[in-house]
Amino acid sequence: MKAERKSLRFNTILTIAGRSRARGSGHLQAKPSSGGRRLLALAAAVWIVFAQPLAAADLQPAAVAAFNRYAQLTQQQFEADNADLNSFLWIDRLPQDRRQAAYSEIQAGQVFIERLETLDGGHAIDVPGGIIHHWIGTIFIPGATLSQVLSFEQDYDHQQQYFSPNVVRSRLLAHKGSDYTVEIRFHEKKVITVVLETIHQAHYAPLNSTQAWSRSWTTRVQQVDHPGEPSESLEPEGHDGGFLWRMNTYWRFEQKDGGTYIESQSVSLTRDIPTGLGWMIGSYVTSIPRESLTFMLAATRTAILQRILANIRLKAVPSFEER
């Protein structure tokens, strides 16, 4: 039954392939083109691979240990850098020419994003059966204050409005002081459609009136089968497609230059890419972390700017007494 459920995720590809095969009229059919044959081969390969349980993607203790070590070292560096309030953002520590180019790009409304790697004593951290994805992105929101940005970030009950279609559900489960527990359901589609049910812990730390940082980490990640249907169910943790097993994020917020900068650093753990399947799922596994961070930051900028504009329009409307 599980194999049958997995194969259903690719019915769209198979349907497209079937249409390509059935072109023509009456009893005559055109010979499939080379492109059509490649599409049929892709559809067949997708069905063969994903109709089988992905046991090879099971999360191994060694991968968890490697991720925990990577996250520990990353957090130590993050906390050390937070002490330098004069070069608070990651881009402030870039060489001058790169720093100027980054600021120009960000202030023009773009997402500046780079890939990072945390080393352990100068050596890369081996992750048996998994891949660690480490990205950092920065945006600038003109006219926004630090308090406005933090208020938006902590509005967990409405994230599905700001980050649709990547977020289909979000709700605050608990809040005490600077700590939040949040449930978020993610939806990713790139040939393969994956829905994930996640629980996050988040902590915020204001440093002064213009600077703050926060960090969050997943405490539960489960892949959803048949999302939104009566037969919906959750895969066991660590025994699924392996498209996300762990995720830590580290944030910095700084108000300056007539607005507020938001920096987000994402460290996530996924399955490795099985030998021979890189052509099919490799781009999904490796590109989604970068694309998700880019989308989230761009959507954040848009949503906060819309909030600011709505407040300006509201203040411009004369009150009843003024009329």
Beta strands, then each sheet from edge to edge (+ up, - down):
strand 1: 24-25
strand 2: 28-29
strand 3: 112-115
strand 4: 130-142
strand 5: 167-176
strand 6: 179-189
strand 7: 193-206
strand 8: 211-225
strand 9: 233-234
strand 10: 246-256
strand 11: 259-271
sheet 1: 1+ 2-
sheet 2: 3+ 4- 11+ 10- 8+ 7- 6+ 5-
sheet 3: 3+ 4- 11+ 10- 8+ 9-
end
